[in-house]
Amino acid sequence: MTEQKPWGGRFHQATDPTVERFSSSIHVDCELAFYDIQGSKAHASMLGHVGILSLEDVETLHSGLDAIAAEMEDGTFPFDPALEDIHMNIESRLFALVGPVAGRLHTGRSRNDQVATDLALWMRDAVTDVRCALLTLREVLLERAGEEVDTVLPGYTHMQRAQPVRLAHHLLAYAEMFGRDSARFTSLEDRLRHCPLGAGALAGSTLPLDREYTAAQLGFSAPTRNSLDSVAARDSVLEFLSVASISMVHLSRISEELVLWSTSEFGFVELSDAYSTGSSLMPQKKNPDPPELVRGKTGRVFGDLMSMLTTMKGLPLAYNRDMQEDKEPLFDAAATLCDCLEVIAGSVASMKIKRERMLEAASDPMLLATDLAEELVRQGVPFREAHEVTGKIVAHCVSQRLDLRTLTREDLKGFHPAFTANASELVDLESALERRTLVGGTARETVTQALEAAREALVFEATLIGVFDVDESADEDEEGS
């Protein structure tokens, strides 16, 4: 049997070993093996459907491809770096298994449309994996939020205590962010519904291929509409990396808060031993290494995006070998993102909430200064004037080391005649929370309604993805949590 050469009939000299090693991508694109086999089987079926291959040839090719898949599964497939990539490795192995009929499989296709199809198939699964991981994290956030509706902590701006909020409200903020991440991945999935196979190297084929048939075989809704775009575009890769980067931003922000909150200075949470590490020197230390690593790996995913943007920015149509560099950043970002989502979900699910410490930090009456200003607004005072008056009251309390709540109505009237009550009646913590009944506010009922809506959305999304183990029973009344 004649050995199939990767360089074809145009060349009379083997590739230099240095170039073979330099240009080989098999160590990376072996990740696409099963998708390549899937695409090849669909292509073979289409060639039989249009009469280019006999049904016997199709069956032989399918049998050989199934045998290769089995070798991939059990780890016995003989990878050969000299064959450059996964496509040539599979084709060469198929030739060894079924003979010359293997040479018919590549009829009407190029490695250019082949790899574009493999990537689309891979990304469809990767998007589902990421959405499932996001779903799990959001479920954890909602579960913890349901437990902490009555837990109060300071909200911060500029890392300064600003106004009190419910911890449930704070956790729901992250659930909203990760929900938008999931929506962005879902949107990307819509743009992965067109099949590049049949575009050839760049200009299609003169053979009577049935691209609609191939697309349907592989679960696509339709073929891609332009052969040049089919093989030259990698915007779906860029979009995946972009959305992954945004999601990593959100993971990094919650990681930063877990790191801060677990310090002695904050003391708001304690991460479980399972999501902490010790010091090699200081035995008293309990370090929040997992969220720190998530924070660090965010830059890595950003780098994957920048790498791909830089690779694509100067390429003319259509395919260029530079595009071989698309897979490593894509695979790395997907794996990193899923790992980070899992780690943060575990960290949040298992952490101990120090409710008394949070309440202590939120009980500073100065955090309710805005409520004092808004009381003046209710009495008809323009807000800018109310803001200035309240600022003077705060300055007075700071300089005299007074608790804002100790000011009487007469004290307050000394700053503005519109005050109608003692400060203790105007700056009560629970009342301040409960007055914020606007949509998106921190009143108990408002937060509870937001929590219920988020749970319903989560169950609906889980149904769309095909995940049915999201806890639908977590909608019990939060009273007594």
C-alpha positions, 0 to 999 in steps of 0.5 A, a space after each residue: 500500500 502506498 503511503 500517503 504523503 502530506 505534501 501531495 504531488 506538487 512537491 518532490 522533497 519532504 518538508 524539513 524536520 524543523 519546518 515540520 516541528 514548527 508548523 505542526 499543530 497536532 498537539 493543540 488541534 487533537 482537541 478537535 478529533 471527534 468533531 473532525 470525525 463527525 464532520 467527515 462522516 457527514 461529508 461522506 454521507 452527503 457524497 453518497 447522497 449526491 451519487 459521488 460515492 457509492 453506498 458501499 464506499 460510504 459504509 466503508 468510510 464510516 466504519 473506518 472513521 468509527 474505528 478511529 474514534 474508538 482508538 481516540 477513546 482508548 488512547 491507542 491512536 497513532 498520532 504522527 507530528 509529521 502529518 501536521 494536524 488532526 485532519 491529516 492524521 485522521 485521513 492518513 490513519 483512515 487510509 491505513 485502515 480502509 485503503 484507497 477509498 479513503 482518498 475519496 473522502 476529501 472530495 469537494 472539501 479543503 482543510 480550510 472549510 474542514 477546520 472552520 466546521 470543526 471549530 463551529 462544532 467545538 464551540 457549540 459544545 463549549 458554549 453549552 459547557 460555559 452556560 451550564 457552569 454559569 447556571 451553576 454559579 447563578 444557582 449558588 448565588 440565588 441560594 445564598 441570597 435566599 438565606 441572607 435576605 435579612 442580612 445587612 452590610 454596607 454598600 460601598 462606592 470608592 471603597 468607602 462605606 456608602 449606604 446599607 444594603 441587604 446581602 441578598 441584594 448584593 449577591 443578586 447583583 452578581 447573579 444579574 452580571 452572570 445572567 448577562 454573560 449567559 445571554 451573550 453566550 446564547 447570542 453567540 450560539 445563534 451565530 454558530 448555526 451555519 455550516 462552513 463545510 462545502 465552501 472548499 478552500 475559498 471558492 466552493 466546488 464545481 461538484 454537485 455537493 448538497 450543502 444543505 444536506 451536510 448542514 442538517 446532518 451536523 445539526 446546523 440550520 443552514 450552510 454559510 452564505 459566502 465561501 470566502 467568509 466561511 474560511 476566512 472569518 474567525 469572528 466567532 472565536 473572537 466573540 467567544 474570547 470577548 464574552 469569556 473576557 467579560 465573564 472573567 471581569 465579573 469573576 475577578 470582581 467577586 473574587 476581589 470582594 471575597 479576598 477583601 471580605 475574608 481579611 481581618 479588617 473586613 471580617 465579613 466572610 470566612 472561606 471554607 478550608 476546602 477553598 483556602 490554603 495555608 502558609 509555608 511559614 506562618 501557621 496562623 494564615 488562612 489564605 483565599 488562594 482560589 479567588 486570588 488565582 481567579 483574579 490572576 487568571 483573568 489577565 490570562 483570558 484577556 491575553 487570549 483575546 488580544 492574541 487572537 485580535 492581533 493575529 486576525 487584524 492584518 489578514 487578507 481574504 481568505 485563509 492564511 496559515 496565521 489562523 492556525 494560531 486560533 485554537 490555543 487561545 480559544 481552548 485555553 480561555 474556555 477551559 480557564 473560564 469553566 474552571 474559574 466558574 466552578 471554583 467561585 461557585 464552590 467558594 460562595 456555596 461553602 463560605 461562612 457569612 459573619 452576619 453580626 460583623 456585617 451588621 456592625 459595619 452597616 450600623 454607622 448612622 452616617 450611612 443614612 445621611 442621604 435619607 436625612 437629605 431626602 427627608 428635607 426634599 419631602 418637605 419641599 426643600 430643593 435637593 441641592 440645598 438639602 444636600 448642603 444642609 446635611 453635609 453641614 450636619 455631618 461635618 458638625 457631628 464629625 467635629 464634635 464626635 457626635 452620633 448623628 442619631 442623638 440630634 434632636 428636632 431642635 438641633 436639626 432645626 438649627 440647620 434648617 427649619 424644615 426638619 420635623 422630627 428627631 434624627 433618631 426617627 429619621 435615620 433608622 436602619 431598618 426603615 431606611 432599607 424598607 423605604 427603598 421599594 422602587 424596582 431594583 431597591 433594597 426593601 425586603 419585599 422588593 429583594 424577595 420579588 427580585 429573587 423569585 424572578 431570578 429563580 424563574 429565569 434560571 429554571 427557564 434557562 436550565 430547561 432551554 439548555 437541557 439541564 433539569 437539576 436546578 432546584 425549583 423547590 428553592 422558592 419557599 418564603 424567605 421568612 425566618 431565613 
